Amino acid sequence: MIELSAEQIATFRRDGFLIVDRLIAPEEADRVAARYEPMFRGEFETGIEPDEWNWREGRDSTDRPRQICNGWKGDFTIASVALRADVGRACARLAGWPGARIQVDNVLWKPPGAKSIGFHQDCSYLQWLTPQEMLSCWIALDDTTAEGGTMELVRGSHTWGAFPMAKQFHAPEDYREGLREAAASIGKTPEIVSVVVPKGGGSFHHGWTWHGSGPNRGTRPRRSLVSHCLSSEARFNLDKIGQGTGRWYGKYRHFGSDVMDGDYFPILWTEDGRRSPWIDDYVRRGSAAKAA
Ligand SMILES: O=C(O)CCC(=O)C(=O)O
């Protein structure tokens, strides 16, 4: 169970992120990591394709960072971690929300030699949501190092204001360029902190915190699983439905309504005891089917 102290919450609010040595057990990190190869080969055990699948074996160059979005729809093991109640509870507590739902998970894999992910602010992709807020839990599935291309976060940058989306998200030549330009435009010097943790550890980051990651110059893969959470009360902003990542996720709206459907954006935890009722059964049935 992820339990955060008052001191950790205060650190998060000051820095815009919080690094934690243990979020899940290392054995659980191994179980999740073992799903990456089959998933990127297109083997989805639920029979359903995730929403985005940005790197495919045999199609894309091996030096590209690999990403699947909403892997929980394709894989029960991914679902068992990405949709955890304690992940939602921790995100809600850090954000000061009454509860949390997931907008998207990210299944991220940077093998040795893979390139970078450009610095960005998650919320700059979320014009299609009200409130335009996000808080994310990033879980390392391998021990991380700075040279291995772990995630980098900029201390205090959640207070810098809103900047446009990254010019290039995957594999830019200069992954810190957008950060440098943004910081210079408001007279700041970025203090970059690398998330160096054992597998199973990770970090939480605020949706306006600048972050990105360098190339993997190490010898180990760098795999991570991210749950990007919204307030349980979040709604669609119908005037901006196709903007940012709304291009992919706006399709889950119901016509004439701004309500976010818990079948597509599951509620992980609320302080009044709500959780999308199907999640635990979905995860249990998946594990039982595999064991049979
Ligand atoms: O893992 C990374 O390199 C970046 C992940 C990211 O952009 C995120 O978790 O919001």
The ligand as a MOL file (V3000), in Angstrom:
LIG
                    3D

  0  0  0     0  0            999 V3000
M  V30 BEGIN CTAB
M  V30 COUNTS 10 9 0 0 0
M  V30 BEGIN ATOM
M  V30 1 O 9.5170 8.3420 -18.6540 0
M  V30 2 C 9.7700 9.3370 -19.3330 0
M  V30 3 O 10.8330 9.4790 -19.8720 0
M  V30 4 C 8.7620 10.4340 -19.5020 0
M  V30 5 C 7.4330 10.0430 -18.9830 0
M  V30 6 C 6.4220 11.1370 -19.0480 0
M  V30 7 O 6.4440 11.9810 -19.8880 0
M  V30 8 C 5.3830 11.1350 -18.0340 0
M  V30 9 O 5.3250 10.2390 -17.1910 0
M  V30 10 O 4.5740 12.0950 -18.0210 0
M  V30 END ATOM
M  V30 BEGIN BOND
M  V30 1 2 1 2
M  V30 2 1 2 3
M  V30 3 1 2 4
M  V30 4 1 4 5
M  V30 5 1 5 6
M  V30 6 2 6 7
M  V30 7 1 6 8
M  V30 8 2 8 9
M  V30 9 1 8 10
M  V30 END BOND
M  V30 END CTAB
M  END
